[in-house]
Amino acid sequence: MAIIRHRVGVQAERDELFDALILPEKLIGWWPTTAHGTPQVGGRLELTFPGYPNHVWEILELVPGERVHLRCEDGPGPWLKTELRFELHPTESQVFVTLEHLHLDAESDAYLYFNTKWPTFLLSLKNLLETGRGQPYPNDLRIQHD
């Protein structure tokens, strides 16, 4: 199984960035169209992307200001049982957010898609926190036409 790993620097407070990764009302500013759920360990987040099955993520770990770890329990096939781990690393001028998408089949088209698509959503997160406007689905940058 393969891991996708990306990192982007964001000029925001670490707690603000953490909240954007876990609070439903913040998630919709950069990733899904709608989000509902309980942001606590063992809780679930349901993310909606119209035209696709909903994603249901179990929260495996939350370390405020440092780490968010999720596992997809329901959703489109390539997402199932994959995990997302976000880690925050503050510096003097920015907070680096590192995303690892775990348990992927490196030989699949989904791996290629996720590897290209995640940077667009990380930049959406960056834009949300730095300018107040992200590009959540369906206003995200398209990388394919189907």
N, C-alpha and C positions, 0 to 999 in steps of 0.2 A: 504494500500500500504506500501511496505517495503523499507528500505534504506540499501544499502551496504556501509560500511565505512572502509577504509584502510588508513594507514599512513606509510611512509618510510622516512628515513633521507638521504639526498643527500649532499655530499660535493661539492657544487657549489655555484656560486653567485646567489642570488635571481633573478636578472634580467635574467640571463642565463636560469634558470629553468622556469621562466615565459614564455620566448620566445619559449622554447621547448614544451610548452603546447598549443601554439596558432599559431605559424608561420608554414605554410605548409612545408617549406623546413626543418624544425626541427622535425615536427611530424613524418615524414617518417623515421627518425632515430631510433624511438622506438615503433611506433604503427602501422599505415597503410603502405601499399605498396606505394601508391601515395596519394597526398593531393593537393587540390586547393582551393582557396577562398580568402576572404577578412577578415583579422583579426581585425574587429571593431564591436562595438555593433550594432546589426541589420544585420550584415554580415553573410555569410554562409560559412561553410567549407565542402567540399565534400571529403570524404575519401574512398579509394578504397582498397578492400580486394578481390583479384581475386578468382572467384568461388562463391562469395556471392554478393548480391545486394549492391550497393554503399550506404554509410551512408551520409546523409546531416544534418549537425548540424547548428542550428541558434545560434548565439552568443547573449546571454541574458545580460551578464555583464562582463566587464573587468575592473579590478582595478590593474593597472600595479604593478608588484612585490608582489601582494597580493592574487588576486582571479580571476578565470576564471569560468564562468557558461554558459553551453551549453544545448540546447534541441534538441533531434533527431526529425527532421521533415520528413525524408524519410529514408527508410532502411529496414532491416529485421524486421519482426513483433515484436519480443520481445524488440527491441530497440525503437520502435516508441513511441514518447511522453515521453520517459524517459529523465532524465536530469543528467548531470555530473557537479559537482561542485568541483573544485580544489582550495584548500587554501594553501598558503605558510606561514610558520612560521619560521623565522630565529632564530638561536641560535648562540652562539659563535663558535661552531665547525661544524655546518651543517644547512641546511634548511630542515625542515620537510614539506613534501607535503602530504596533506590529501585529499583523494578522497572520495566523496559521490556520489553514483549512486542512483538516486531518482526515485520514482514512479514505483517500481517493484512489481510484484505479488509474494509474499513470498512462495506461494504454487507451483510455476512453476519450471520446469526443468531449464528454463533460469536463474532464481534466483540462483540456485545452481551453474550453469556454471559461471555466472558473478562473484559470490562470490569467486570462486576458480581462475578464469582467471585473474581478475584485478591485483592480486599481481604479476603475471608473467610480465604483461606489466609495472607495476610500477618499478619492478626490471630492466626491459629493459631501462626505462627512467633513472634510477639511473646509470646503466652501461654506457649508452650513455654519460652522463655528467661527470662521474668519469673516464672513460677509453677511451672515444671516440668511443665506439662501442656498440650499442643497439641491440636488437633482434626483429625488426619489423616483421609483417606478410609478408611472409610465413615462416620466419626463427625463429619464436617465439617458446617457449616451449609448446608442445601439452599436453593437459590434457585429451583428449579423442581421439578416433580413427575413427571418422566419420565426 
